[in-house]
Amino acid sequence: MNRNFLEVEMTIYIKQIDEIMLESIFEELIELKNYSSSLHFNNANEINNYNRVKTKELFQYIPQYKAFLFGAFEEEKLIGFIWGYPRTFFNEERIFINSLVVSKSYQNRGIGKKLIEKIKLFAKDTLNYQALDLTVIPTNDKAIKLYENLGFKSERIQMRLEL
């Protein structure tokens, strides 16, 4: 062991976030959401406003079981989250993963995988759902590789025509 460095292992835990806890971590959640959005979109002010509006909707959706939110924490600091909502697709009950974000300084530590495993267990054991699904930006190779390694398969391609 190198005596110049003190090795400290921090405990990272995953827990479901209810609307009460959401109040206390709201700004951290917005910060992570803005970070993720900035990787793919340019207008920071629009991104921040949009993320605030959408995230505020969780205060309604979580108690109605219309959204599920799990956070990854180091001590009390939010370092990542997964946000999904229930939907029926071709008569199959699923959770659609709306967002999966891990703070840049905590990436490549298996946290994204743990968040997906947590929502997967929740969907299967608590809700008795059959599947998870998500969309991913086609240039996000890191995320695509993670999803494929976890067993996700391409089911369809979403396309857009600008008018």
Secondary structure in CASP SS format (residue, H / E / C, confidence):
PFRMAT SS
TARGET T0000
AUTHOR 0000-0000-0000
METHOD secondary structure of the structure
MODEL  1
M C 1.00
N C 1.00
R C 1.00
N C 1.00
F C 1.00
L C 1.00
E C 1.00
V C 1.00
E C 1.00
M C 1.00
T C 1.00
I E 1.00
Y E 1.00
I E 1.00
K E 1.00
Q E 1.00
I C 1.00
D C 1.00
E H 1.00
I H 1.00
M H 1.00
L H 1.00
E H 1.00
S H 1.00
I H 1.00
F H 1.00
E H 1.00
E H 1.00
L H 1.00
I H 1.00
E H 1.00
L H 1.00
K H 1.00
N H 1.00
Y H 1.00
S H 1.00
S H 1.00
S H 1.00
L C 1.00
H C 1.00
F C 1.00
N C 1.00
N C 1.00
A H 1.00
N H 1.00
E H 1.00
I H 1.00
N H 1.00
N H 1.00
Y H 1.00
N H 1.00
R H 1.00
V H 1.00
K H 1.00
T H 1.00
K H 1.00
E C 1.00
L H 1.00
F H 1.00
Q H 1.00
Y H 1.00
I C 1.00
P C 1.00
Q C 1.00
Y C 1.00
K C 1.00
A C 1.00
F E 1.00
L E 1.00
F E 1.00
G E 1.00
A E 1.00
F E 1.00
E E 1.00
E C 1.00
E C 1.00
K E 1.00
L E 1.00
I E 1.00
G E 1.00
F E 1.00
I E 1.00
W E 1.00
G E 1.00
Y E 1.00
P E 1.00
R E 1.00
T E 1.00
F E 1.00
F C 1.00
N C 1.00
E E 1.00
E E 1.00
R E 1.00
I E 1.00
F E 1.00
I E 1.00
N E 1.00
S E 1.00
L E 1.00
V E 1.00
V E 1.00
S C 1.00
K H 1.00
S H 1.00
Y H 1.00
Q C 1.00
N C 1.00
R C 1.00
G C 1.00
I H 1.00
G H 1.00
K H 1.00
K H 1.00
L H 1.00
I H 1.00
E H 1.00
K H 1.00
I H 1.00
K H 1.00
L H 1.00
F H 1.00
A H 1.00
K H 1.00
D H 1.00
T H 1.00
L C 1.00
N C 1.00
Y C 1.00
Q C 1.00
A E 1.00
L E 1.00
D E 1.00
L E 1.00
T C 1.00
V C 1.00
I C 1.00
P C 1.00
T C 1.00
N C 1.00
D H 1.00
K H 1.00
A H 1.00
I H 1.00
K H 1.00
L H 1.00
Y H 1.00
E H 1.00
N H 1.00
L C 1.00
G C 1.00
F C 1.00
K C 1.00
S C 1.00
E C 1.00
R C 1.00
I C 1.00
Q C 1.00
M C 1.00
R C 1.00
L C 1.00
E C 1.00
L C 1.00
END
